[in-house]
Amino acid sequence: MDMIKVSANSRTSAVAGAIAGVIREHKRAEVQAIGAGAVNQAIKALVLAKGYLEGDGIRIVCVPEFVDVDIDGKVRTAIKLVIEPR
C-alpha cells in the first residue's frame, strides 16, 4: 500500500477518492502532509472520504501522528493520518 501524499494544491475530491479507494481495497490508508496548507487539504479530504465510505456502510477512524521525512537531505516534520475502519 502506498502513502497518499497531499500538498497545499491537492484537490480535496481527488484525495478523498483515493482515501476511499484504498480503504475499500486494503482496509487501511495512510495520508502524509507537510505544512499547514497541505494538512488543511488532507483534513478536508478525510471528511469527504468519510461521507463516501458511509454510503457503503464503512465507518472510519483517524489516528494522527508526527513523522520525520527526509527531503533532499533535510529532515522535515510531517503529519501522518492513519485511517482504518471502525
N, C-alpha and C positions, 0 to 999 in steps of 0.2 A: 504494500500500500504506500502510495506516495504522499508526501506532505503537501497540503494545499497552501500555497504561498500567496499572501494578499498584500497589495500595495495600496497607497492612497488613491491611485487612479483605477483600481479594480472596479468592475461593475458588480454591484451587490447581487443582482439577479443571477449573474453567471456563477459567482462564488456560491450562492445559495443552492443552485442546481448541482454544482459539483459536490457540495457537502451532502446533499440529499442522496445523490447517486452513490457516493462512497459508503454512506451509512447503509443503504439498501443492499449493496453488494458485499461489503466487508464487515458490517456491524460495528464499525468504529472509524472515526475520521479525526485527523489532526490538521489544525489550521495554524499557520505561523504568520505573525505580523510584526513589523518593526516600525515604530514611530506612531504618533498619535493619529494621524490620518488613516494609516493602514489598520490600526486597531479599531477605529470607528467603522470602517468599511466591513471589517470582519464581524463585528458585533451585529451590525445591521443585516448582514448576510445570514448570520446564525438565526436571527429572529425570523427571517423569511423562510429559511430551511425548516425551522420548527413547524411553520404553517404547512409547507409542502408535505412533510412527513406525517403530520397529524391526519391528513386526508387519507393516508394509507394505514392509519391506526398505530403508527410508531411514535412513541413519546421519547424525547431525548433529554439528556442532562449534559452539562458542560462543566469541565474542571479546568480552570485557567492556571497556568504556571509560567514562571520565568525560565528562559533558556538562553545560554550564551551561544552565539553564532559567529563563526569566523568568516568575514567577508573581506577578500583581498588583503589578508594578513592582519586585519583589525577585528578585535572581538567586540561584538555589539550585543546588547541585551534585547531579546525578542519576547513577545508574548506568544505562548503556545496554548491553543484551545483544544482540549481533548474532549471529543463529543462521542457519546455512546447512548444506546437505547436505555431507557429507564427500566 
